[in-house]
Amino acid sequence: MIDFHTHTILSDGELIASELVRRAYTIGYRAIGLADHADSSNLECLVHSLVKVAGELNSFQETVVIPGVEITHAPPNQIPQLVDQARRLGAVFVIVHGESPVEPVAPGTNLAAIKAGADILAHPGFIAPSEARLAADRGILLEITSRAGHSITNGHVARTALEEGARLVVDTDTHSPEDLITREAALKVLLGAGLTAAQAEQVLDNNEELLATLKRRFM
């Protein structure tokens, strides 16, 4: 399994990074992204901590750890500034918390994230076709999630992405250890979103390709 969207106790996750990575390794994770929630209040210290722990863990264990952030509930007009700042501080990838229908995310967040060049737009809810098309043009990946609640629009996200040519990734949005999943479970999530077996395998390949890109940035 390759999963870019997980959280530690540095935001609202339940585990320190070392335990999260250890638990992921035991169920077959090859790589894990640490992407704690961030805005201007914690961005600098968060990126510093995640880059440090990821570098250290990569020296001592097998699962590749990639440090990132998830820009969360920021005002849409602030998102470009935060994405740029996260990258300058050393975040290897940037996720933006998309317009999930189960949280009061500000309208316009999806479009702002895409225009800002985030790597992944997480659980983008009822993303508009025009937004998915722009994501395709700009190489922004749209997330299919195994996270309860956010996953209710997986079918819409998958269908819209396919129609507009946007690429998908599959992630867990892990907060608790039981949120981690195997590759086989990820495949079921993708099939449940309405993808064919071939399309689901392509999404898993997209995760592989993104990992290769991020490793070139960080390792």
N, C-alpha and C positions, 0 to 999 in steps of 0.2 A: 504494500500500500504506500502511496505517496499522497500526503495530505498537507495542504498549505495553510489551513485555517484552524488553529488551536489557540487556547488561552491558558495562561498560568496564573499564579497568585499575584502577579504584577498588575493584573486587572481583575477580572471576575472569575477566573478559573480556580479550581480547588487544589491544584498540585503545584509544587515548585517544578522548575524546568527539568531537573534531573530525574525526578520520579515520573513525570509525564513521558519523557523520552524513553525511560526504562520500560514503562508499561507498553508504550507503542512498539518497542522492539520485540517484546515477548509475543505479540500477535502478528508479527511479520512486517512491520513498517520498515521500508528502506529509507524513507526520508520524511521529515516533519518540519513544517513551518511554524514558528512561534510568532503569532500575530496578535498581540494583546491590544485591547481597546485604547485609543489615543485621541487626544485633542491638544490644544496648546498648553493645557495645564500640566501634562505629564510627558509630552513627546520626547523631550531631550533626555530625561533620565531613563525613560523606558527604552529608547533605542540603544543608549549606552549599555544598559544592563543586559539586553537581549543579545547584542553583538558580542559582549564579553562572554556570557555563558555559552553561547553557541560555539564560539571559537574554542573554548576549553573542552566542551563535551565532544567536539569533533576530534580532539586529540586522544580521547580515552575510550570511545565506544564506537559501534559500527553504524548506527542509524545516522544518516546525514541530517544535521540540524541547520536550518536556514532562519536567520533573524529578520523579521518584518514587523509591520504594524497594521492594525485595522483602524482607519480613521472612522470614528463612530459618532453619529448624531451631531456632527459639526454643521454649522450653517452652510448651505450650498456655496455661497460666495466665498467662503473661507477655505473650501476644500483644495483649490489649486495651490494656495500658499502652504497648506499643511502637507500636501503630497511632496512639493518641492523641498520643504524643510526636512521631512523624514528622510528623503534620499540624501540630502547634504549631510545629515547626521550619521548616515551609514546604514540605514535600513536597506536590506537587499531586495525586498519587494514590498509593495504597498497594496493593501486591500482597502476598499471603501465599503462600509456598511450600507448596503443598498436599501431600497424602499420596500422592505418586507411589510406585508399587510398586518402583521401581528405586533408591530411597534409603531409609535408615532414619528416615523422618520419624515423629515421635512420634504415636501414636494420639490422636485428639481435636483435632488441628491444624485439620482442615477445619471442624469445628463452632466452634472458638474463633475462627477467622478470620471466619466468617459472623456470629457474634454480635458480634464487635468492629466490624463494619461496614467491612471492607476493600473497596476498589473492585473488585478482581479476586481470585478464588481460582485460583491457577495450578495447572495439571496436577493436578487433585484425585483422580486415581487411581480407585479403586472407591468413589466417593462414594455414600453411602446415599441412598435416595429421600427420607427425612425431612430430610436435610441440603440436598438440592437444593430441596425444597419451601420450607424456611426461607430459602434464598438467593433464591428467587423472591419471597417475601413481603417481603424486606428490600432487594431491588434489587441484590443482589450478583451480579456477572457471573462465570460459570464459563468457564474457558479450554480451548479446543481448541488444541493445540500442534503445531508442526512439529518440535519437538525430538526427536531420536532417543532411545529409551528411554522418556521420559515419554509419548510419543505412543502407546504400546501400549494404553493405556486410553481413547483418544479415542472409540472406538465406544461404550463404556459411558457415558462422560461425556455424549456427545451424546444417546444414547437416554434416559438418566435425566433430563437437563435437559428434553427434549421432553415426557416423561411428566409431569413435575412443574411445568412452566411456567416454568422458570428460563431466563434469557437467557444466550447464549453470546457470547464474543469469540474471535477467532483471533489468536495471537501466535507468535513464533518462539523466544523464550528464547535469543536470540543471544548466543554467547560468542566466536565466530570470524567473520571476514568472510563466509565461505562459508555461514554459517547464515542470512544475510539472504535473503528470498525476494520474488518479485514477487507482485502481486495474483493473477495467474493461477495461480501455484503455491499460494497460500493457498486458492484455490477448490478445487484438487485435494485439498488436505489435508482440507477440509471434506466434499467428496464421498466421500473415502476413509473418513471417520468414519461414513458411512452416511446423511448428510443428502441430501435431494433438492436439485436445482438451486435451487429457490425458497427452501428453508430455508438453503442455503449463502449465497445472496445476502442473506438477512435477517441472517445473522451478520455479514457484511461491513458491512451497514447499521448494526448495533449498534456496530461499531468507529467508524463515522462519528459516531454519536450521542454516544458517550463522548468522542470528540475535541472535539466542540462544547461539551460540559459542561466539560471540563478547560480549554479555551481561555478560557472565561468566568472560571474561577478564577485563571488565570495571566497572561492577556494583555490 
